[in-house]
Amino acid sequence: MKTLLRGRLLSFHADPAETKSNHTYIEDGALIVDEGRIVARGLYADLAAPDMAEVDHRPHLILPGFIDAHIHFPQVQVIASWGDQLLDWLNRYTFPQEARYGAAAHAEAMAPAFLDLLLAHGTTTASAFASVHPGSAEALFSAAQARGMMMIAGKVMMDRNAPETVRDTPQRGYDESKRLIQRWQGRDRLRYAISPRFAITSTPEQLQAAGALAAEHPDLHIQTHLSENLAEIDYTLSLYPRARDYLDVYETYGLVGPKTLLGHAIHLNPREIARIAETQARAVFCPTSNLFLGSGLFDAARLREAGVVSGVATDVGGGTSYSMLQTLNEAYKILQLRGQKLHPLSAFHWATRGNALALGLADRIGSLQAGFDADLVVLDCRATPAMALRAEAIESLAEELFLLQILGDDRAVAQTYVAGRPMKPAPVLTR
């Protein structure tokens, strides 16, 4: 059944950092949704029909659903764990918790909770790491399929420098990943990501196996971590002494290309930046995590000037919020420290169409266009008393977006739609 969603529509068609003509805003707008897709967008007065079901979201904003370009499913119970820096935090908290995902029942209990948290915060698509256990990826894909979500995920491959309970072997990592690819890649809205955790936890033999998977399946995403922490970089180069730099470790094994998502990418040298641009790999900014672990300040302007496409992500559980609004809040502050500006239009482009571009999915999600999947978020800038008080004084769309970015969280998400289906308690149809 076709449904008309009424509200204030905001969608981007270009990057505000690059061009002044970048978005479409319709004050009294409407989307017609049918069979999971947007079939029409326009003025309410032009699209309304007496025999069509309507949901009236006025005065709220309707945007494309948020996209999270880097998050860890098994860290749902790691978030908000006190830590020193990256390597210490992994050993004290992350690896012991991830070991629990060897039990299928635990993974199957956590997957729905994890995805429901994403949806409550307005996130409709994510690129997620499972644990080393194939059952954790199975649980995540199954739960995402049940919700109709577009999800990119993969089991991590890691065969050293971690407890035995979270290690595989080069052959087992290859075989288990291969079986998961055959079962889940392209099934409904699901996509598989080859996921060597990072160079420290993979031997050369395992990175070679990951590279073999990438060669056999060039359409798959590859997700890993790069240059998050200075001690991590030093340790990596001690393990791979022939590498020119950290990125070269992954390049050597055929893991750097247009579908590669490089989490963090903070401490990069000029050669690495040039090669990321040349190979069309993606850097992924994880602001709340970078601040929480004291890792460093992402240089968005330097990467943009070099031609690197960047995503932005929560990185839960090193990240401190599932909210892309709060992630944009911290991104603004980090870039302030860099002497760079993040305009609110640029911020919301980044969390929607920008991340769709980073993930290579901008032909399906990230915009409110006819033919696109109906993944949507409805935002209320008056969701809390503090927000409502500030909202009395706003005078522009940009000010409203900035209010949402700084003070918003899941309370500001009035509704989330996945393929046209409301994922919070369903609103009452107006007719």
N, C-alpha and C positions, 0 to 999 in steps of 0.2 A: 504494500500500500504506500502510495506517495504521501510524504509528510512535508509540510511547509514549516520551517523554523524561522521565526521572526526575531529580529534584533538589530543591533548596530554591527555591521560587518567590517572587518579589517583583514586584508590579505595583501601580501607583498608579491610583486612581480620583478623586482630588482633589489640590489643591495643598497640601502640608504647611504652607506659609506662611499659608494661609487657614483651615484646619480641622484639628482633631485626628484626625478619622476620615478617613484619606487613602490608606491602602494595604492590600493583602492580602498576608500572608506565610504560606506553607504549608511547614512544616519538612520533611515527607516528601511532596512534591507530585509531580504528574504533569501533563503536557500530552499530549493526543493530537493528532497532526498528520496531515492528509490533504489531498493536492492543494494544498499551499501554504498552507493555513489551519489555525488552531487550531480543532478541533472539540469539544474538551472540556478543562476544567481542574478539578483537584480533588485529593483525597487519593490517593496511590498505591494504597492498599488498596482504594479504591472503583473505580478505573479500570483496574487491571491485568487482563489477560485472557491465558489460556495460549497463544492462537494469535496474539498480537500481538508484533511486533518491538519490542524495548526498547533504549534507550540510557541507561545509568546514569551520570549526571553527579554523583552525590553524592561529596563533601560540598559541591560548588560551588553557587553561586547562579545561577539562571536568571532573567534579566530581559528585557524588550523590547529589541531592538537599539537601539544608540545612534543618534541623529539629529543631524546637523551642519547647522546652519541657514545657514552662510555659509562657502564655501571656493572657492579658485581652482584649477581644474584645471591651467592652464598654468604654475603656479608650483611644480610638483613639483621642479624643479631650481633654484628660487629660495630655498626655505626655507634658513635658516641663512646668509644673505648679509649681511655686515656693512653697516650703513647708518646714516645720520644720522637724519633724520626722514622722514615719509611721502613728500613730493614728491621729495626727493633720491633716496630708495630706489627709487621707481618708475622714475625716469629712468636710474639707474645699473644696475639689475638687472632689474627686472620687464619693462619694455618690450623690451629686447634679447632676453630669453628668449622672450617671447610672440611676437616676430617669427618665431621658428623654426617656429611652428605653422602658418605659411603653407604648409609642406611637408606634404602628406598623410601621407607615410611617418613623419615625426616624431610627428605627432599620434596616428597609429595605434599607434606603439610606446609612447607615454607613457600612453595611456588605460588599458590593462590594468594597467600598473604602479601608476597612481594609484588605481584602484579596489581592487586587491589590498591596497594599504596601508590603505585605509579598512577593508576587511573584516578584516585582521589585527588592527586596533585595536578591533574590535567595532562599527564604524559600518556600518549597513545602508541608510541613506537620507541624502542630502545635497542641499542647494541649492547648486549649483555654477555658477561663471562659467567659460565657455570663453574663448578668445581672440576677436579680431575676425573671424577667418577661419571661414567656415561649416564648413569641413572639420574644424576642431577640435571643434565641437559634434557633427558627424556621428560622429566617432571616439568621443567620450564616450558618446553615446547607444547606439551599436552595442555597445560594451563592456559598458555597464550592462544592456542587453537580454540579452546572452549570459549574464550572471550572474543574471538574473531580478530585478534590483534595482529598487526604487522610487527614481527619481532625478528631481530638478528641475534643469533646466539651460537655458542659453541663450548664444548668442554675444554678446559685448559689442558695444555700439554706441558708437563714439568717432570723432569726425571733426575734432578739433583738439587742440593742445597735447600732441602725442605724435609720434614719428617716423612717417614716411609708411608704413613697413612694418606699422604696427599701427593704421592709420586706415582708415575707410570713408568714405562720404558719407551725407548724410541719406537719399537715395533708395536707395542700395545697402544701407544698414543696414536700411531698411524691407523691401526686396525679399528680401534674404537671410534676414532673420528670418521673413518671411511663408512662404517656402518651407520653412524648418525647422519652423515651426508645423504646416504642412499635412502634413509627413512624419512628425513625431514626437509631437505632442500627443495624449495618450490612447492611444498605442500600447503594448500590454502595460501595464507599470507606470510608464511614462515621462510626464513633464509638462514643458511648455516654460515658461521664464521670460523675459519681455521684460527686457533687461538693459542699459540705458544705464549705462555704468560709473560715472560721476559727473558732476556739472554742469561741472566744469573741462574734461573731455574731450569735451563735446558742445556744439555750437552750439544756439541757440534753434530753428533749423530741424530739427535732429536730435531734440531733445526733443519737438518738435511731431510728428515722425514716430513716435516711440515712443508718444506719447499717442494717435495714430491707431490704432496696433496695439492698445493697451489698450482703446480704445473698440470696436474690431471684435471683440475677443476678451476679453470681461469675465471669463471663467472662468480666464484665465491669471494666474500669479504675475508680479509685477514685482520685480526685485531691483536695488538700487543701493547707494550709500554716502552717508552723511549725517554731517556734523559730527564727523569723526574727529580733526581736527587744527586748531589755531587758525589756522595759516598757510593751510591749505586753505580755511577759512571766509572769511578775508579775501580770498583770491584769487577765490573763487566770487562774492562780492558785488561785486567790481570788474568781473567779467564780466557780471553781471546786476544793474546798479545800481538798477533799478526794483523789485527783489524786497524784500519786507519783511524776509526772513531766508532762510537756506539752504533750509528746507523749502518756503518759498513758491515757489522756483524750480520744484520738482517739482509743487507744487499747480497752478501756472499752466498746466501742460501735461497735466493730468489723470492724473498718475502716482501719486497718493496715495489709497489705499483699502484695503479689508480684505485684499487679496491682496498688499499691498506690504510688502517686507522691506527695512528700512532698516539696513544694516550700520553698526555702531559707535554712532551716536547718543549721543555723550558730552556735547558742549558745546551743550546745548539751552536756549533761552530759554523763558519761561512760555507764550508763544503757541504755540511749536512743540509743546511737550508737550501742551497742550490740544487742538491740532488732530490730533496723532497719535492721541490717545484718541478724539476725536470721529469720525475717519474709520476707526477700527479698524485702522490700519496697525500693523505690528509693528516694534519695535526689536530689534536683534540685538547682543548683548554678545559681544565678541571679546577675551577677557582676555589671552591670551598675546601677541597682536599689539599690543594697546594698551600693554603693558609693554615689549615689544621695541622699538617705535618711539617710545616716550615720549609717546604721544598724550594720555593722560589717564585718569581713573578713572570708570568707568561708575557711574551713580547708580541702582541697581536699586530701592531703596525709594521714591525720589521718583517714578519712573515707575509703580511698582505702585500707589502711593497715588492717582495721577492716573487709574488705570484702563487703563494701557497694558500689553498683553501683550508680553512679551519672550522672545526665544529666546537661546540661547547657542551659540557656534560656535568652531571652531578658527581660521578665517581663514588657513589655510596659503596662501601662503608668508610673509606677514607674521607669521602665527602660527608658533609654534616647535615644535608637535607635532601629529601626526595623532590623538593620543589624546584622547578626550573626558574620560577620567579626569584627565589632566594639565591639560586645559582647566578642569575643575572645581577642580583644585588652585589654579590661579592666580586663578580667580574668587573663591575663598574669601579669598585674600590681598588682592585689590583691595577687596572689600567690608569686610574688616577695617580697611583704611586709611580707608574711608568711615564707619567706626563702625557698620557693618551686619553682620549675622550670616547665614551660609549654613549652615544645619543640613544634615548629610549626607542626610537624607531629602529635603529640598528640592533638594539638588544632583542627586540621581539622578532625581527627578521631572522636573527641568528638562531633563536630557539625553534623556529618554524621552517621557513623555506631554506634558510642557511644550513641548518642541519640536514635537511632533505638533500641539498646539493652535496654536502660532505659525504653522505651515505650513498650517493648515486641513485636516489629515489625521488628526485624532484619532478619526475613525470607522473607520480602517483599520489604523493602526499606533500604536505607543507604549504599548500595554497588552496584558496576557496575558488576553484574553477570547475566548470561543468566537465564531467568525466573523471574527476579526481575522487579518490576514496573519501567518504564522509567521516573522517576523523577530525573531531572538533573539540574546542574547549570554550566554555562560556565563563566570562570573568566579570566579577562584581567588585567595583572599586570602592564600594561602601560596606564591605563585608564585616568590618570590625568598627567599634566606636572611634578608634583613632583614625582609621581610614575614612569614615564618614565625615568626621570633623574636617580633615584635610580636603576632602572632596568638595566641600562647600566653597573652597577658594580657587579651585582649578579653572583655567580659562582656555585650555586647548587639549586636543587629543594627546599630544606629546606629554603634557603634564599628567594626564590621567594614566598613561602607560608607565610613567616614572613612579607615580604613586603605587601602582600595582607591583612594580619591580622592587621597590624598596620595602614596602610594608606588607606585600601580599604573600600568601602561602596557600595551603589547601583550603583555608576558609574562604578565600577569594574565588575558588573554583565552584561556580554555581552548578555546572553540569559538564560532563565529559561524554562525548559520543565516539564510539568505535564502529566504523562501518555503518553509521546511521543509527546505532542502538545506544540509548542512554545508559550509562554505566553507574550513575548514582541513582538514588530513588527516583523513579520516573516522575516527571512533572505531569500535571493534569492537563489533558488536551482542552484547548479553549473551545473546540467544536469538533 
